Amino acid sequence: MSSPREGPAPSGQPPKGAADAAFNIWLQRGLHAMFDDVANEPIPEELRRLIERDRNK
């Protein structure tokens, strides 16, 4: 058995790793654009109390 060759695919497309990296960057930027505002909101006090109560069990 021979190992798969590295470099561009015969069709002229970039290697799969490059496509995966580009998709990961696009996905990360999209998720940040959608959810950064929500993630930066303060945690409601009641939820903080529940978390602390569970942590102290």
Residue, then its C-alpha position, 0 to 999 in steps of 0.5 A: m500500500s502506498s501512502p496518500r500524497e500531500g499537496p493539492a488534489p489532482s482537481g486543482q482544489p486546495p488540500k483538505g486541511a486548508a479547506d478545513a482550516a478556512f471553514n473553522i475560521w469562518l465558523q469561529r468568526g460567525l459564532h463570535a458575531m452571533f453570541d459574543d453579546v450574549a456571552n458578555e452579559p452578566i449572570p443573573e443573581e438567582l442563577r449564581r446562587l443556584i450554582e454556588r449552592d450546588r458547588n457547596k454540596 
